[in-house]
Each structure stands twice: as C-alpha cells, then as structure tokens.
Amino acid sequence: MFPTQNKHTTTPLPHLDDYLLYLQVNNYSEKTIYSYERDLKVFESFLDSFPIPFSKVDKGIINEYKAYLNSIDRQTADNKIGEKKLKSFSINRYLSSLRSFLKYNIEMDYPTPISPDVIKLVKMEKNHPRVADLNDLIRLIESPSIFENDAVNGARNRAMLEILFSTGMRISELISLNRQQIDESGRIFIRGKGKKERFVYLTPRAYKYLNDYLRMRQDNLSALFIPYRGSNSKNTSGLKKRLSPNYLQERIKYYREKLKINMPISAHSLRHGFATYLAESGANPAAIQILLGHESLDTTTRYVHTSDLYAEKTHKKFHPLKNTQEVNKS
C-alpha cells in the first residue's frame, strides 16, 4: 500500500536541529524534546520512502501520512516495522508534533509548504475507562508489607503506594520527590508537568507510613525514595540516587498478580482512583483539578466522570422527578 523504505540515508527535515534547540532554550523538558524528535523522525522516514522533499508536502501527502500512521506497514523512529495499529491518541501525537514543527518554521520565516491548520487530528475512540474497585486498590497499597521479604523495601514501597493514592500525584512526580518538599503537616510542594507548581496533601495514614519508612533509613540523602543493591537494605554503600519508574510499575504488577486482581492496575490507576473516589464522595471537580495539576477542567472530568457509581449518584441526587410523590395537578 505504501512505498518501500529506501536503503539510502534519510534526508533530514530542514531546520529540525534548530527546532529542537528552540524547544530546549524555551525550557521544554528532555522527555518532551525527545518525543518531538522521535515523532518527526517518523515523518522524515515517511517522506523519504516516496521519496519527496519537505518543500513538496501538500494536503494529499498529509492524508497519505495519516493513512500510513494508521497502518501496520508504518516504520517506527528506529526503522522497525510497527507490530500493531496505533490508537487515535498516538496518531494525534504524531500529527501534533508535525503541526508544532510547521508553526516554528512560520515563526522563524522559514519556507513552509503547508499551513499547520491543514493538519486535522483524527477522531478519538470513545472508551469507557474503568476504575479499579476501592477495596482492590486498598489491598494493593497494603501488599508490600505482605509480599516484600526485606523490611526496608517493604516499608518504602508501601509508603510510595500510600502517597500515590493519598495525593493523586504522577509517578514521575513521586520518583523525583526530595525530603525537604514535605512539611510537618504533610503538605507537599510539587513542580509537575510543564513545570507547573502546586501543593498536594498527605492523609494522616500516608504520613504515618512515610515516617515509618524514613525511620528505617540510615542515610542523609535528599532523595525520598532510593533503591538498594543486594539483599542487605541497611548497607548504604550501594545506594543509587533514586528509584526508577519502571521498578515501581513492575512491583505493582507483581502485587496485583499475587493478589489475583483481574483488572490491570498501574501507578496511574492510583491517580485515577484518587480523582474518581474523591468525586464520588462529593468533591468539587475544580478542587480535584488543582490537586491533579491539570491545566484544563476538561482533562479532569475524564477522571471524575468515568465511574458508573458517580453517574448513578448524580442521577439520584439531581433528577427533577427523583421523589416518588406525584406532582399535584391544577
């Protein structure tokens, strides 16, 4: 269906390196810059497969690119064949990266073959996100105390899960925490996604398990959650600076399997559950938005309105004919 990738070296997009430098000097995170570069490398390879220069890109080529992204014949940024179709969210990420690059070219008065507005995002699938049962989330949070053989590792992992569900923070925010970010009341200062600043709050329960873990630490390192090498967790000579997100995700998967919880649960599930169960208890969505660090309330409503129980409670509370009495006829 699509042209075969040529064996010669891919012709680079003009000014791509300048664009990446522009992102860097404007304080974009390393992860964001890497994502833009990876996405644009895919477009680079797509153009090279025709071959067609960037200066000849038009609406037809953009439509071809959309079809290419939607196929299993596409190539990844490292020149491997895609093993499965991309979801609409991923396709839109590639298209958004290209739009951003085109906007940069226009801003810098570089020749730009097509307007960014021509690139329309694809329609998103309407999924019905599921939230793990509260009892299952609680069992998972408590499981490190049961399944970890090493007491310090168990206390550390328990504290991490307690904090995730107590605050709704992202796993990246959790991993980067330092001791001094937490005050004596359990308030935590966060610099989150997009370098946005906010406060989140520990429950007394989460604060207890964090202090239990810190009392077992025998070091003065600033990093709140650190890994240990070897079986002796009290040996600080093998300390690294921080745990990796992959470690925690793998442990959550291990705990879920040991508990025989069928529904997939990840670190993000604890954030999702935090928002959903706050909403079910009557929390204001605007307050939840602040706690989650969302820029838009629309993003927050994807969390707080996904529970069937929340919808049921809303219906029963606000429906104009919720009472059983008949309205008197005049």
N, C-alpha and C positions, 0 to 999 in steps of 0.2 A: 504493500500500500504506500509506503514511504520510501524515499530514496535511500540507497545504501550508504552508510558512513564511509567517506573516503579514507584512504590509508595515510594521506599526507597530513601534515601538521595543520591543525585548525587555525583559520585566520581569526585573530583576536578582534573583539569588538573595539571600535575606535574609542579612545579615552576611557576605557574600563579601569585602568590603573588610577587615572586621575579621579574617577568617580569614587573608588574605594578609599583613596586618600581623603577626599571630601567628607566621606562618612566618618572617617577616623578623627579628623580635626573638628568635626561637629559633635564629638562625644558620643557617637554610637558605640554600643558595646562590641567587643570582639566577636561574640556569638552572632550578633545581628549582621556585622560586616561579612563574616564567613558565610552566612546564609544567603545574602545577596550575591556574593561572588559565586557560590555553588549554583544558584538558580540561573544566573546569567551565563555561566559556562555551558549549561544545558542548551540555552538558546543559541549560543555560539556554535555548538556542535550541530544543532538543527540546521542553521543556515549553511554550514559547511557541507552538509550532506546533499545539497542540491547540485552544485554549490551556487550560492547567491550572496553578493556583498550586502552589508548592512544598509548601504545607501539605496538599495533597490527594494527594501521592505515596504509592502503596501498592505491594504486590508485583506487581500487574498492570502498573503503569506501569514498574516496573523491568524486567520481562520485555519490554515493548514497547521500552524503551530498548536492551536487548541486541540485539533484532532490528533496531532502527534502526542501531546501530553495525555490524552485520553485513551491511548492505545498501549498495548503491551509490547509494541515494537520500539518504543522510545529507548533512548540511551540515557543513563544517569550521568552525573557530572564526572565520574571516573571511568566513563566509556564502557559501562556494563549494561546488559540488556535488562530492562525493568521486568521483574518477575510477576508483578500483578498490577492491575489498573489502579491509577491514582484516584483518591477520593476528591470530590469537588473542592474541599478545603485546601488540599495540596496543590491542585491545579491553579486555584486563585492566588496562592502564594507565589507561584512562578510568574503569573501574569502581573501581579502587583510589583514584583521585583523589576520586571521589564518596564512597567509604567514609571516607576521611580527613576530608572536609568534614563528614560526619554525626557522626563521633566528636568533632570540635571543637565542634559545636553542643551535643552532650550534655554535654561537659566544661564548657561555659560556661552550662549550664542554659537554653539557648535551646530554644524549641519545635521538636521534631524529629519528622517524620511517620512515620519508619520506622527500624528498628534497622539499623546498619551490617552486622550479621551476616546480614541478609536478602539482601544483595547477594553472590551467589556468583560466583566467577570462572569463565570458560568453560574448557573442556578445551583444553589446549595441543596443537598439532600435534607429532608426534614426527618431527622431522627427523633426518637423519644428517649432521651437519656434516662438511665436508671440510676437510682441511688441505692447504695448498699443498706440493708436493714441496720437500724441503730444498734441492735444487740450484737450483730456480727462485727460492726465497727469497734464496739467496746471490747469484744473478745479478742480482736486483732491487736488493739492497742495494748492490752494486758499480756499478750502472748510472749513477748521477750522474757518476762520474768519466769516463764514456764519452760521455754524451749532453749534458751541460751545456757550452755554449760558454764561459761565464765561469768562470774557475778558482775564484774565491771561492764563487760559488753552488754549483758542483760539490762543493767541499770541505764546505760547510755541509750540503748535502742528503745527502751520503754519511755525514757524522757523525750526522745525525738518524736515518737508517735503521739505522746500526750500533748506535746507542744503543737504539732501539726493540727490536731483536731481542736485544741483549745483556741488557736489563733486564726486558723484558715490560711496561714502563710504558704507560699510556694516552696517547693523542695529546695530550689536554688537559694532562696532567702534563708531557709533553715540551715543549710550547709555552711553558709558564709557568716553565721552569727558569731559574735565575739561576746565575752563575758560582760564587758562594760556596757553593752547595749541594753541590758536588763536592770531595771532599778529595783529597789526593795519592795515595791508594791506589785511587782510582776508585770509592769508595763515595759514593752519592748519597742525601741526605735528602729524602724526598718527603712532602708533605702532600696526600693524594689525595682520592678521592671520599668525601663525608661528613666531610671534614676529618680522616680517619684518617691517622696518621703511620706511616711505615715506612722502611726502608733498602732500596735496590736497588744492584746492583753491576755495574760495567763490566768487560767482559773486557779483557785487555791489548790486543787488536785494536781494540776500540771506543775505548779510551782513547787509542790512538795517533792514530786518525782525528779524534777530537775535538781533540787538541792540534795536529794539522796545520792544522785549520780556525782555531783560536784564534791561531796564529802569523801567520795572514794578516789578522787583524782589525787595524784601525788606529783603535781607539776604546777608551774605558774604560767603556762601558755595562755595566750589570749583567746585562741580559737575555742569555741564552746564544745564542739564535737570532733574528737580526734580518734584516729584509728590506732590500734596496737598491733605490733608484729609478734608472732609467736603465741604460745599458749599462756604465758605469764603476763597478764594485763597490767601488773604493777611495775613492770620493767619499763621505765620511761626512756631508756637509751634507744629504743627502736621506734620512737614516735615520729609520725609524719605530722604535717601541719593540720590537715583536715580530712574528713571522710569524703568519699565521692558519692554523688547522687546514685550511681549505679549500684553501689553497695546496699544502700537503704532499699532501693526498689527490689533488689534480689532477695533481701531478707523479708520484705513484706510478702513477696510471692511465696517464700518458704513457709512463713507463718500461716498464710491462707490455706496452703495445701495441707499443712499439719492439722489445721482446724476443720478441714473438709468443707470449706466455704466455697460453694459453686460459683458464685458471682465474682468476676475479676475485681480485685481491689488493688489500687496503687496509691502512691503518695498523693496524687491529685484527687483520688476518691475521698480522702480525708478532708481536703479543702472543699470539695463539692458537698460532702456530707455536712460540714460545718455550716455552710451557707443555707443548705436546704432545711436542716433541722432548726436553725435559728428562725428561719421564715415560718416554719410550721408552728413555732412557739409564739408567733406574733410579732417578730422583729420587723422594724421598718426597712424596706429594701434600700432606702438611701443610706441608712446606717451600715447595712451589710456591704454596700458599695464601697464605703470608706474603709471598712475593715479589710476587704479583699484587695484594695488598691486599684480598683477598676476606674478607668477614665470616664467610661460611659455607663449609665444606668442600664442601657440595653444589654450590655455584657453581663451584668449582674442578674438580670431577670432570667437569663438562660439557666442559672443555678437555682434561683429561688422558686421558679415556677415549674420545675420538672417533676415534682413529686405528685403522684395521684392523690395522696393524702392531703397535701396542701390545697389542691384544686377542690377536693371534697369539702374541706373545712371552709374554704372561701364561699362555695356554693351555699352551704347550710347557713352561714353567718349573714350573707348579704342578699340572698334571693328575696324579692319583694313579697312573694307568697310563701314564705318559709313557715308561717303559722298554719295550724290546721283549721282555725275558725274561718267560716265563710264570711265574705265581706257583705255587710248589710245592704240590701237593695233599697233604693229610694223609690 
